[in-house]
């Protein structure tokens, strides 16, 4: 599979701008932006970016995250789980027949 170089790809897109259906801003200040993320069963997003973040999973979830180079990785999380996530660009997809919801606290430098 041919992959695009960084110069050939579209510029990185903010999650809320790329996909306002799934991403809403709960609050924002000069230190953090807090997002509420909701996906229905088997829903998919658009390619977008996140800065370093802390994710708080409100429900169980099983998702696939396609990366800009075409590779993908699956993620499973349990309700109540908290994890740090480095900055990344991805296109997430809910692989479950159930909806999922999480809060993401994006860190600003």
C-alpha positions, 0 to 999 in steps of 0.5 A: 500500500502506498503511503503519503508523505507528511508534505502530501497529507492534509494539515492536521485537523482539530477533533472538534472541527473535524467531527462535531457530532462526536466531540464537544467542548465541555470547558476550556481555559489557558491550561486545558480543553475538556472534551466529551466524546460520544460514539454510537454503535459502530460509528466512525469519525474523521482523521483528526489530532489530539495534543497530549491528553488524559482520557477518562472512560465513562463506559467500556469501549472497543475501538480501532484507530487508523493512523495517517500511514494506514496502519491501525491499532485496536484499543479496549478500555473499561468504564472508570479506566484513566490513561495518559495519551501522547499527542496523536493523529487518528481516525477512530471507529467504535467496533462495538454494538454498544455506544461509548463515552469518555472525557478527554482532558487535552493539555496545553503547553 
